[in-house]
Structure formats: structure tokens, C-alpha cells
Amino acid sequence: MLAMFMGAIEATIVSTAMPAIVGDLGGFSLYSWVFSAYLLMNAVTVLIYGKLSDLFGRKPILIFGIIIFLIGSILCGLAPSMELLILFRLIQGFGAGAVTPVATTIVGDIYTKEERAKIQGYLSSVWGISAVSGPAIGGLLVEFVSWRYVFWINIPLGFLAIAGIWFFLHENIEKKKRSIDYRGAVLLTFAISSFMVLLVEGGVHISWTSVQAAALMLVSTAAFILFVLNERKAVEPMMDFSMWGVRPIFIANITSLVTGMMLIGISSFLPAFVQGVMERSPIVAGFTLTAMSIGWPIASTVSGWLLLKIGFRTTSLLGGGALIIGSLLFATLSPEGGPLWAAAGSFAFGVGMGLTSTAFIVSIQSTVPWEQRGAATAGNMFMRNLGNTIGAALLGGILNSVLQSHLKDKGDLGIGEITIDSMNMLLNESERRALPVDVKTLLQEGLTGALHTVYLVLVIFAVISLVLMAFLPKKEVEPRGE
């Protein structure tokens, strides 16, 4: 729980601090890359760590991941530019890929199926505690110290987690020949990263009809096809596609991909709207996100009880309904609605994520035996992380494209050429106050329109996820070999 808390508080704190980071380092057009870089490495490595934990044990893999995460956190706090911050976020993400899936798998190992539903709810409460404290601490650090401390706050937490795992987790690992799917990892990295570059930069720095766009799409498609072919032949594949033949696992994984795209769209851009358009403080912006992570653990805890009473299909459908309500509230968000409207949308979305994610994990872990549980759990985490990664790139690309078309040919209005990076001034409080009224209005209207487009896409994703959940089997699949 302590290891997961470290990763969870990182998510809420960085989202809260991003407007301040952009105001200090500049580079609004690179905004989504700060999230995408972290999520890329997280998504790629989560499958590797899941497989390694099945081969070498949970303990050494989790400790290794925490150490790399801490190194990345220290470097992020020292970053002198947006480009280097993005590079250090890659390192941080490389370590973070081990934390949540391996910690969740450990819970699957040490508790029975009946206990697991309740304990997964407790584990999810970590997100609630971190969400209440994260934005508050982040907002206070940004306002009174420096945004750099939002990365360094992980260091004592990480050392405490390592100490606890080192002394108290005991496991017996069966000795067997190891076969790591390095080729699959490389192919997956190429597939995702080239697709991300196309989504983020397409229509902004790369024309959709250009040779570069076609080349990126070709590389991504070819690498993904080769990845799938490689996984079918690999001795110890990163992703065991045979498990996808079980309907609950298949639907849980595809739905997690879609909800992951939604999740990053809200957590990445909501603080920018609250601070840049509503002109509220970082603390207020942070607490609009806190509402999501209050709803999430409450729903996760209730989900553990509901799973035993009404089954995972009905529990998932209730969660899907909450996701639609939350996304509709975001799609109708306006400056006049204020932070409470944003918080209501966050809370409803958190309830949806809490109900669905707990149901999916318990269902998956009950369907496979111990030696596949790490890979199966990591597979679901991977799909959500992949959704985060694609979502950050896709929605960031949509945001930049809509902003660029809004600001096109507006002249300089007395402050030089207005571009996407002019949003830096909107997110820096002192610079925002100095802006001429017509310039500030132009920038705020552009950001509002761009975010409304992003949130309308989220409504579509929410409907797709509910439709997918409707295909879950009404009766639970019997465990294979447990």
C-alpha cells in the first residue's frame, strides 16, 4: 500500500503542478508530453515487470522498480527545461511500471478469492488518501515553495516502502530456466512511441498528409504486427494472448484501454482549465481532481461487497453508467459553473473507475492460476496504461489542433505573435494579470473550446465502455487450475 501510495500521489501532485511548471519552464505545446513520456515507459514496462515477477518473484522486481522511480523523481525535480523534464519522466515511468501491477499481484498471492474483493477495496483506498493529500500538498508546495518539491516528496515514501518489503515479504520461488521476451519489449516500444508522436504532433508540427506522418503510421503498424507474431512464438511472451480467449479477460482488457484514455484526459487538462480559465489557485485546481479520487476508493470498497452480492457484470455496468454521467458533466463544464461543477464530474468519474477497476481485477485474478496471475494482472494494468498513453497523445493532439485553428491569423494584438505556447502566459498568474483584456479573453476562449472538444470525445469513450461491459458473461468463469 505504501509503494502504491508513492505512485498514486505522484499522479495527483504532478497534474496539480503542471500549470506552474509550464509557467516556469515554458513549452505549453509540450504539455501532454510530460504525461505521455511517463506513461509510455510505464505502459511498455508493466508487462515486462509482470512476467519478471512470475519468474524471479515479486520482491526483487518491486524493489528494483521503486529504486528507478526514485532516481527519476530526483532528476525531475532538478530539470532546468521542459525537454529534460520529459526525458527524466521517461526514467521515472520506467520504474513506475513495476509498482502498481506487482503490488496488486502480491495481494492476489497472499489472500484467498473471497478475501481479495475486500482487500482490493482497501488497496484502492490508497488512491483516495493520496488524492486528498496530493493536491493539497502539491498546491501548497507550488504556492509557497517550488513545484520541484512535488517530485522530491516521493523519496522518503520510497525508502520506507523498500524497507517494509525487504524485511516482511517472504516468498519461495520455483527455480526454472528464465526466458525474457526482450524482442517483444523493443517492438512494443517502437509501436507505441511512433504512434504517440503522430497523435501529439499530427496537425500541429507534422501535417497529417505528410511523408513523416505516413512513415510514423507505417512504423507503428509494422512494429505492432511483428509484436503480435513474436508473442505467439516466444517461449515466455510479454503478453500471453491465449488468456485473451477467456471472455471476461478480453472485455476487461479492452474496456480498461478505453477508460484509461478517459482517465488521462481528465487528470491532465482539468487543472489547466481551472487555473487558466476560471483563474483559481493551484490548491482549488487540485481539489477538483481530489473529488475523483474520493469517489474512486469509496466505490472500490463498495464494489468488493457488490461483487459478492450481484456479480461482476452488474457491478461493472453500474460503473459504466457513472462514467457516462461524469463525462457529460465535463462536456458541459463552463467558467460560470465554477470548481464545484468540475468536482462533481470528477467524483462521478471516480465512482465509475472504482466500480469497474476492482471488478475487473478480481474477475481476472479468479480466472487464472498463480503462475499466470502476475502476467494476467499486469496485462490488464498494461491495457489501462496503454489507454493512458494513447489518450494523453490523442487528446493532447486534439487540444493543440483546436487551439492552433482558434489562434490562427489573430495577429500579435500588441504582444507579438500568438501561438499555442502563448498559453504559458495564461498559466502563470503574474503574466496573466499583465495580459491585455482582449488577449486574455482570446486565450481563455481558445482553451475553453479546445477542452470542450476533448471532453466531448470522452463522452463517446464512456458510451463505448458501457457497450463493451454489456458483453460480459452473466455467470462467472470457473478458475483455471486454482
Secondary structure, DSSP 8 states (H G I E B T S, - for coil): -HHHHHHHHHHHHHHHHHHHHHHHH--GGGHHHHHHHHHHHHHHHHHHHHHHHHHH-HHHHHHHHHHHHHHHHHHHHH--SHHHHHHHHHHHHHHHHHHHHHHHHHHHHHS-HHHHHHHHHHHHHHHHHHHHHHHHHHHHHHHHS-TTHHHHTHHHHHHHHHHHHHHH-------------HHHHHHHHHHHHHHHHHHHHBTTTB-TTSHHHHHHHHHHHHHHHHHHHHHHH-SS-SS-GGGGGSHHHHHHHHHHHHHHHHHHHHHHHHHHHHHHTS---HHHHHHHHHHHHHHHHHHHHHHHHHHHHHHHHHHHHHHHHHHHHHHHHHHT--GGGHHHHHHHHHHHHHHHHHHHHHHHHHHHHTTS-HHHHHHHHHHHHHHHHHHHHHHHHHHHHHHHHHHHHHHTT---TTSS---GGGHHHHHSHHHHHHS-HHHHHHHHHHHHHHHHHHHHHHHHHHHHHHHHHTTS-SS----S--
